[in-house]
Amino acid sequence: MSTTHVLGALTLAATITSSQAVTLIDVTVTTNGNVAIAPFLAGFHDGNYDIFNTGDDARTIAGLEELAETGAGPTILNTANTASPNGNFQLSSGPIGGALSSGPPTSRTLRFSVSDGNGFFSIAAMLLASNDWFAANDQADLYDITSLLNAPLGTNTSFSLNEFYDAGTELEDFAFSPGNGLIGVNVAGDAGNGADQIGGLITEITVDNPYSVYSSVASTPAGFDPTALNFTAAGQNFATLDFVVVPEPSSTFLLGLGALAGLARRRR
């Protein structure tokens, strides 16, 4: 490649990079306790999108009941993309965390191209095991990452995911709770087919030992100890959200072209 062609390519790539006005950000979600989460919905937006609000009827939010009861996310992903068309939302793969050492990994990383103006982050994931509990932020501006937009490579920030909710759509019963094995409960859970919680609304879970509500359920195994699963314990960091600015592919391309330009000069 001639020096003229290399410099021309550099100019073109620089033009493309500046017109994109996006920041590439890796988001790593790490669980820190014995309770797992299902594949999660996560994404960046301009702050005007709210997945839900405490007191809402989860049945009226497309995809939220499905996510809270079964962990499935395609419907709520479509809801998020429709409500915030300029945002960027994704679903992770596989559950993370759990009390069993043979369980799934404890972290998952997603990469986002975040355009200017979308400096707010939202996440929602079913708690495993449960009938309709989920971890999420009900305030659109709770996770503000605007300081990362157009920031130098390696710039990072972290938040704690410590807000939990009962969707109010299904009564608690391990017989209809998916992911029981991840917390050491040997009961097969038929996800999404439990008894409806008539008139239930989304409420925040703040009580100690939330799993104690299963103690009166016939399907709870003998000797079940909810204290080992107290994800609301004071001072406990249930999950960590780590954000870091990483190089865009175009930046790597520019570095490569720069090296070629240097070689071309030496050849001359």
N, C-alpha and C positions, 0 to 999 in steps of 0.2 A: 504494500500500500504506500503510495507517495505521501510526502509531507502535506501537500495541498489537500489530498483526500482525507488524511487523518484529521487535520485542523477543521475541515468542513464537517466531518462527522462529529467532532467535539462541539462545534457551534450548534449543530442540529440537536444533539443530545441535551446540551445546556438549555436550549429553547424549550424542548419537551419537558425537562425537569421543572423549569420555572413555571410553566403553564399548568402543571399538575397541582401545585399548591397542596400537597398532602404530606403527612408525616407517617412513617411506618412504625407501628408500635406493637411490641409483643406483650400479651397479657397472660400471666401465669396465675392460675388459681390453685392454691394448695390447702388441703384440709389438714387440720392439726389435732383432731381428736378421734374418738371411736365411732363417730357417726359419718356416714358417707353421703354423697350427693349424686343424683342422677346426672346424665348429660345436661349441660346448662345452656341457657340462652344468654348471650352477652352481646353488647354492642355500644357504639358511640352515637351521640345525637346532639342536637343543639340546645337541649334543656327543656324543650317544650313537650317531650314525650314522657309519659308516666305509664309504667306497666300496669299499675293498680294503685289504689288507695285503701288504707285501712277502713273497714266498714262497707266496702263494695261487696256486691254479690258476684263471686267469682264466675258464676254460670253465665253472666252477661258479658264477660270479657273473653272474646274468642281465643280459645286455646289455653286459657289459664287453668281451668278445671282439669283438662286433659294433662297438662304438665304437672299439676299438683298431685294427681291421683296415680298417674302411670309413668311419669317422667318423660313422656313424648313431647317433642318440641316443634315439629314442623308447622302446626297451625298457629302457635303464638309467634313463631318466627315471621310468618306471613303477616300477622297482625302488626308486628313491630315495623316491618318494612313498609306497610301501607300507611301507618300512622306517622312515620318519619322517613319519607322517601329520600331525603338527602343524607340520612344516617347510614350506618354500616353495622349490620347485625349478623351473628353467626351462631350455630349450634356446635357444641363440643362433641367429641366422640367418647362413648363409654362412661361408666360411673367412675368416681374417684373417692378414695378413702374407705374407711370401715375398720372394725375392730380386729378382723382376722388378718394374720400376717400373709395368708395366701390370697388375700383379696386384690382388688385392682390397685393401680398406682395411686399415690396420694396427691399428684399434681397433673395439670393439663395446661398446655400453652396454645393460645390462638394468636395469629398475626393479623393485624388490621391496617388497612390504608385509611387514615383518618384525615378528612378534608378540613380546611379552616372553618371555624364556626361550630364544629362538632366536638366541643371539649367536655362533654359530660358522658358518663358511663353508667349503664344499667345492667343488672344481672338477675337471673331467676333460675332456681334449680330445686327440684324435689328433694326432700330429705329422705334418705334411706336408712332404716326402714320406717315407713309411716303410711297412713292411708291418704292423707291430703295435706301434709305439712311441706312448707317450702322455705328456702332462704332467699332473700331478695332485698332490694332497696325500694321503698315506696316513695322516696323523694327523688325527683328527677335530678336535683343538683347535689345529691349527697356525695357522689364521687366526681369531683371537679378536676380534670386533668389538662385544663387549658394551658398550664405552664409547660406542658410537653410539646405543644404544637409548634413546629418549626424550631425546636430546641436542638442543641448539639447532640451528636450521637452519644449514646450512653446515659443521657439524662434519664432519671428514673424517679418513681415515687411509689408508695405502697399505702394500702388501706386495709382495714379489717372488715370482713363480712360477718357481722354479728347481729343481724336482724332476721327473725324467724316468724313465720306466720302459719296459722291454721286456715286453710281455704274455706272451711265451713261447709264443705259439700258432701262429706262422707264421715260416718261414725268410726271411731278408732277400733280396730279389730285386726290382730295379726293374721287372721285367716284371709284377709283381703288387702294385705300390705306387701307390696313388692320389695325385694331386697332384704328380706329378713335375715338371710344367711350372712349378710355383711356385718351384722351386729351380733352374730352368734345365736340367733333364734332359729331353731330347727322346725319351722312351720312354713309350709308352702303357702305363699300369698297370691290370691287371685285378684290381680290389680284391676281397680276401677269397677268392681262388681259388688262392693260392700253396700251396707244400708245407707240410704240417703239421709243427710242431716237436714231435716226440714227447716227452712227459714234461716239456715246458717249463713253468716257473713264472714268476711275475712277479718280475723283478729290476730293481734300480735301475741306471740308466745313469750311470756316473761316469767312464768312460774318455775321454781326449782324442780328438777327431776321430771321433765315433761312426760317421760315414758311411764311414769307411775299411773297415768290414766289407763294403761293397758292391764293393770293388776286385777281389775274386776271382769276382764274379758275372758270368756271360756277357753279361747284358743291360746291364751298366754301359757307358756310352758312352766311347769313347777320349778321353783327356785330362781325365777327370773329376777335379776337385780337391776332396777332402773338407775341406780346411783352411778353406775359405771358409764352411763350414756347421757349424763347431765350436760348437754351442750349449751345450756343457758347459765352455767355456773359463773359467779362473779370472777372477773379477771381472766376468764378463758378466752382465747382467741380461736374461734371456731374455724375460720378460714382466712387466708391472706391473699390479697389481690396485689400482684406486683406488675408494674408497668415500666417498660424501658424502650427508649427510642433506638431503633436499629437502622442499618443502612438500607436504602431503597435499592432495588435492582439497577435502576438507572445510575445510581452513584457508583456501584461496582463497575458498570459498563464504562463510565467516564474514567475511572482509574485505569481500566484496561486500555482505553484509547490513549490515555496520557502516556502509558508505558510504550505503546506502539509509536507514538510521536517521538519519544526520546530515542527509540531505536532508529527511526527514520533519519533523525538528525545526525546520529553517529555514522550511519551508512554514507551520508553525503560528505 
